[in-house]
């Protein structure tokens, strides 16, 4: 099981998904998610696009940042995740949060139409993370910002000693592309980029500004 079918499965097993995130974040999920959204420096009235929105875990933070006059658009290729995210929006009554079923590497949005692009634990689960970074750059206005919260193999001792065991398990559970250097791809597509690591470098936040849409 892989790709859409895998994440459709996760969408039906909410408790298991929360447990997976709790393990991945070492219990620091709220803190790291908050910091990753803050890295976008969103302002009231801004438009923000989330690539791989999953069940909509980030919607509330993103909506709080842009306010009632802003817009949040989430895109995901899993029908199950889109259904869950849509239900979340409906229950909350958010009229400025929209969920779209689609390919995050080719989002159905106008070039330069967003002030921020966000991706949380999603780019490394995509078949082509570099194409997703390029799509993010294209979707952003010239002064727009990107923030990516994601995972990679442990970067420092002693945690890196567990990589031979941990990496294959997580790759199987999540379709994790642990080989593509997503922060490097971001560096190549933006004028400025910063990287912050957590939990032995396993979890990171890569933020960038100044999209270079022509490569």
C-alpha positions as CSV (number, residue, x, y, z in Angstrom):
1,X,0.0,0.0,0.0
2,X,1.4,3.4,-1.0
3,X,0.5,6.9,-2.2
4,X,-3.1,7.9,-2.1
5,X,-4.3,4.5,-0.7
6,X,-1.9,4.7,2.2
7,X,-3.1,8.2,3.2
8,X,-6.7,7.2,2.6
9,X,-6.0,4.5,5.2
10,X,-4.4,6.9,7.6
11,X,-7.4,9.2,7.2
12,X,-9.6,6.4,8.6
13,X,-7.4,5.7,11.6
14,X,-7.3,9.0,13.4
15,X,-6.0,7.7,16.7
16,X,-3.1,5.9,15.0
17,X,-2.2,9.0,13.0
18,X,-2.1,11.1,16.2
19,X,0.1,8.5,17.8
20,X,2.5,8.5,14.8
21,X,2.8,12.3,15.0
22,X,3.3,12.2,18.8
23,X,6.2,9.8,18.3
24,X,7.7,11.7,15.3
25,X,7.7,15.0,17.3
26,X,8.8,13.6,20.6
27,X,5.7,15.1,22.1
28,X,6.7,18.6,20.9
29,X,4.3,18.8,18.0
30,X,2.4,21.9,19.2
31,X,5.5,23.8,19.8
32,X,7.1,23.0,16.4
33,X,3.9,23.5,14.5
34,X,3.4,26.9,16.1
35,X,7.0,27.9,15.2
36,X,6.6,26.7,11.6
37,X,3.5,28.8,11.1
38,X,5.1,31.8,12.8
39,X,8.0,31.5,10.2
40,X,5.5,32.6,7.5
41,X,5.0,35.9,9.2
42,X,1.5,36.1,7.9
43,X,-0.5,39.2,8.3
44,X,-4.3,39.8,8.6
45,X,-5.8,39.6,5.1
46,X,-3.1,37.5,3.6
47,X,-3.7,34.5,1.4
48,X,-1.9,31.2,2.3
49,X,-1.7,27.9,0.5
50,X,-1.1,24.7,2.3
51,X,0.4,21.9,0.2
52,X,-0.5,18.4,1.5
53,X,-3.0,19.7,4.1
54,X,-3.9,16.2,5.3
55,X,-6.9,16.3,7.7
56,X,-6.5,20.0,8.3
57,X,-4.4,20.0,11.4
58,X,-2.9,23.4,10.6
59,X,-6.0,25.2,9.4
60,X,-6.8,26.8,12.8
61,X,-3.3,28.2,13.2
62,X,-3.2,29.5,9.6
63,X,-6.6,31.0,9.9
64,X,-5.8,32.7,13.1
65,X,-2.8,34.3,11.4
66,X,-4.6,35.7,8.4
67,X,-7.8,36.6,10.3
68,X,-11.3,36.6,9.0
69,X,-10.4,38.7,6.0
70,X,-7.6,36.4,4.8
71,X,-7.9,33.2,2.9
72,X,-6.6,29.7,3.6
73,X,-6.5,27.1,0.8
74,X,-5.5,23.5,1.5
75,X,-4.7,21.0,-1.2
76,X,-4.2,17.2,-0.8
77,X,-4.3,14.2,-3.2
78,X,-5.9,11.8,-0.7
79,X,-9.7,11.8,-1.0
80,X,-9.9,10.5,2.6
81,X,-7.8,13.4,3.9
82,X,-9.7,15.9,1.9
83,X,-13.0,14.6,3.3
84,X,-11.6,14.9,6.9
85,X,-10.3,18.4,6.2
86,X,-13.6,19.5,4.7
87,X,-15.5,18.1,7.7
88,X,-13.2,20.1,10.0
89,X,-13.9,23.3,8.1
90,X,-17.6,22.7,8.2
91,X,-17.7,21.9,11.9
92,X,-15.7,25.1,12.6
93,X,-17.8,27.2,10.3
94,X,-14.8,28.8,8.6
95,X,-16.0,30.5,5.4
96,X,-12.5,31.6,4.4
97,X,-10.9,28.1,4.5
98,X,-11.1,26.0,1.4
99,X,-10.1,22.5,0.7
100,X,-9.1,21.2,-2.8
101,X,-8.5,17.6,-4.0
102,X,-5.4,17.8,-6.3
103,X,-1.7,17.4,-6.9
104,X,0.4,19.7,-4.8
105,X,3.1,19.7,-7.4
106,X,0.6,21.2,-9.8
107,X,-1.8,23.2,-7.6
108,X,-4.8,24.7,-9.5
109,X,-3.9,28.3,-8.5
110,X,-2.7,31.4,-10.3
111,X,1.0,32.2,-10.3
112,X,2.0,34.7,-7.7
113,X,-1.4,34.7,-6.0
114,X,-0.4,33.8,-2.4
115,X,1.5,35.6,0.3
116,X,2.5,32.4,2.0
117,X,2.9,28.7,1.2
118,X,3.0,26.1,4.0
119,X,3.7,22.4,4.1
120,X,3.7,20.3,7.3
121,X,5.0,16.7,7.2
122,X,3.9,16.4,3.6
123,X,6.6,17.3,1.1
124,X,8.7,14.2,1.9
125,X,5.6,12.0,1.4
126,X,5.1,13.3,-2.1
127,X,6.5,11.4,-5.2
128,X,8.4,14.5,-6.3
129,X,9.2,16.9,-3.4
130,X,11.4,19.1,-5.6
131,X,8.5,19.7,-7.9
132,X,6.4,20.7,-4.9
133,X,9.0,23.3,-3.9
134,X,9.0,24.7,-7.4
135,X,5.2,24.8,-7.3
136,X,5.4,26.7,-4.0
137,X,7.8,29.2,-5.5
138,X,5.5,29.8,-8.5
139,X,2.4,30.3,-6.3
140,X,4.0,33.0,-4.2
141,X,4.0,36.7,-4.8
142,X,7.5,38.3,-5.1
143,X,7.6,39.1,-1.4
144,X,5.9,35.8,-0.3
145,X,7.3,33.3,2.2
146,X,7.5,29.5,2.3
147,X,7.6,27.5,5.5
148,X,8.2,23.7,5.5
149,X,7.9,21.5,8.6
150,X,9.2,18.0,7.8
151,X,11.4,15.1,8.8
152,X,14.7,13.6,7.7
153,X,17.0,11.0,9.2
154,X,18.6,11.9,12.5
155,X,21.5,14.2,12.0
156,X,23.4,13.9,15.3
157,X,24.6,11.4,17.8
158,X,23.4,9.3,19.6
159,X,20.1,9.4,17.7
160,X,21.7,8.9,14.3
161,X,22.7,5.4,15.4
162,X,19.0,4.5,15.2
163,X,18.6,5.5,11.5
164,X,19.1,2.0,10.1
165,X,16.2,0.8,12.2
166,X,13.9,3.9,12.2
167,X,14.2,5.0,8.6
168,X,12.9,1.8,6.9
169,X,10.0,1.5,9.3
170,X,8.8,5.1,8.9
171,X,9.4,4.9,5.1
172,X,7.0,2.0,4.9
173,X,4.4,3.6,7.2
174,X,4.3,7.0,5.5
175,X,5.8,6.6,2.0
176,X,8.6,8.8,3.3
177,X,11.2,10.0,0.8
178,X,14.2,10.4,3.2
179,X,16.8,10.8,0.4
180,X,15.7,14.0,-1.3
181,X,17.3,17.0,0.3
182,X,14.3,19.3,0.6
183,X,16.1,22.1,2.4
184,X,18.7,22.2,-0.4
185,X,15.9,22.4,-3.0
186,X,14.4,25.3,-1.1
187,X,17.8,27.1,-1.0
188,X,18.0,26.8,-4.8
189,X,14.6,28.3,-5.4
190,X,14.6,31.2,-3.0
191,X,16.8,34.2,-2.4
192,X,16.9,33.7,1.4
193,X,16.4,30.5,3.4
194,X,16.9,29.5,7.0
195,X,16.9,26.0,8.6
196,X,16.1,25.1,12.2
197,X,16.4,21.6,13.5
198,X,14.8,19.8,16.4
199,X,15.0,16.3,18.0
200,X,18.5,15.5,16.9
201,X,17.9,17.2,13.5
202,X,15.1,14.7,12.7
203,X,12.4,17.4,12.6
204,X,13.2,20.6,10.8
205,X,11.6,23.9,9.8
206,X,12.9,25.4,6.6
207,X,11.6,28.9,5.9
208,X,12.4,31.0,2.8
209,X,11.5,34.3,1.1
210,X,12.1,35.8,-2.4
211,X,10.9,33.0,-4.7
212,X,13.1,32.5,-7.8
213,X,10.3,31.3,-10.2
214,X,12.7,31.1,-13.2
215,X,15.1,28.7,-11.4
